[in-house]
Amino acid sequence: MFDQLFKQPRVIARHANAPFAEERAQYLHYCKQRGDTRATLLLKAREMLWIARKLQRYSNLEISMAQLWGVTGHWWDREAACGQKLNGRWTRRRFIDVACAWLRYLGHLRKPETSTPLPTELNEYCSWAKHERGLSATTIEQYRGIITQFLRWYGMLEQPFERIRVNDIDAYLAYGHNLGWSRVTVNNVAGALRVFFRYCAQHGWCDVHLANAIRGPRIYTQEGLPTGPAWTDVQRMFSALDPNRPKDIRDRAILMLLAIYGLRESEVSQLCLEDLDWDHDLLHVFRVKRREAMNYPLLPSVGNAIIDYLKVVRPVSTYRQVFLGLTSPHRPLSRSGIYSVVAPRLKSLNLRISHFGPHCLRHACATRLIAEGLSLKEIGDHLGHHSTASTRVYAKVDLAALREIAAFDLGELS
């Protein structure tokens, strides 16, 4: 494999005679088969040479993350070979990324032992939340994360679960507040724990009165306005995109789906090629809150942006999801991947908003529809809201209607 990447005999010999040559060649061949470019293969081959030298003390390559991080210091030999001082932080990050991918491929990277108390009970609760309560997969994933963090924190107290008291939960909420949790976050954690402990009480795993005693900070209904950029700022974001840059071509299609159709990040990440009905100019979207597919007209501007991405940027793949990563192995974009598309672009506009994630564009979409005179029912249908209560908050940003109410003349009444 090395003789396919390098031309000079001394360079080939350097890579072939270094530790773990067979394992490195095997991984490089795998990367070539999955579609890595020659430039990427060269970068990985050079990086893995330094990784192999650092790891030669572990003859079987059975290594943990702690051990891997332990060998990422002292770059003087590498700096001497490069003839310049290296950026330690960037060098360490690339070293870890390439090493982890290589060791995972070989099956040698040992996962840290982070056991969660009550794994069976937690799985039963999540199954109940899905089949009995009908919660969406996104909500269940969020609840699982909240409960897992709490159980690990409580596990450090080394007390039986059945002896848990409300003072323990209050201490955990105070602990989160000290970490910087907002009032809304603390309230959301308290709500998730309340439902979980109510389920536990039904099965006799804890005190029956515990759930009702869990209280978070008071959050007033609709106490805050939806935060999102103005539509003029959204247009500025689109105007900054480079039509010749592959990443911007892909991101334009994603941003249009978020800003024009008000899709959630999970709905964009799960969008499949079969959901694009080119014959009838329709877009099929499975709305996670409604748990049903909805059809939208595929606007020419959005359709053209998606076509440009499919023709120019999207690699040939067995994945059916529309949006894939730009680097090998080109997996479908996750929800966090969609966030990484949106947040840097919004932050570059220097906006005075609280959040910069994909949901901001959903708020911008709703605000624009209100400005154009659509009813709350029409806006709720467009956004895929499960109930009108979710749409009602946008009445507070209808400034034109609020001004009309404020200017209403009651005549001589006083």
C-alpha angles and dihedrals in degrees: 000000000000092000088057093055102038132045106193113083094221091055091048090049092049092056095039094050096046121099119286094013094158093050092048093048091048092053093046090052089052091050091050091051092051092053110269113160121242091252091054092048091051091050092050094045092053093045093048090054089063091041091053091051091050093048100043090105087069100068096186095039090233098147139156128221090252090055091046092053089047093066097048097091133083106048097175094116090050092046090051090053093046094043093226142074113269130223098251097203095048093042092051093048093052091044091054095044095051094040093051093050091049095046093045089053090052091045092236103114108104114218117229114256103246103157119187119216116241097015092164093049092047092052090049091051093050090049090050091048090053101043103028105031095030096225118170121254090249093054092047091050090051092048092047091054093049094048093044092055091049094048091051091049092048091046089063088062088063094220128135114264093232089061095058115131135194089253088064091054091046088052090052092050089049089049090054092047090054088052089059104266113161123233090259092052093049090049092049091050091049091050093050092048091047092057092044094051092046087057090046091051091054089058095044095248096125143006112307092225096050099090095053091052094058110103130176128192116292112265113191117222111263091352091150136047121242107264118224141128122274115257090250088059090050089054090050089053092054093046090058092060117107110228091206099050114093094218092050091048090056094041093051091062092047093048092049092054090050098044102035102035097028093229121174118243091250090053091052094046091050095047109123133200089251089061091068108085101192094172093061099024092241134143116210112206126181104219107215096206096047092038091220138097118257127196122224130182109257103234115221093239092052093042092051091049091052092046091052089052094047094048101039109024115019111092123223105272143161089228114104095204111109100224120057134173117269096230128066131303084036099212122179115278114259126215089266088050090056089050089054089055095053109032100061092049094050092045091052089062091063093230123176098231132124099231134031104192130114091275088070090067089050089056090047089053092051093047091051092050090051090051089054091056103254117153122247089249091055092046091049091052091049093050093044095240116177094216138013090245088075091055097043093081090068090066085077092063094050092103095172092058092044090053090052090053092047091051095049108128116221092190116216095350114119 
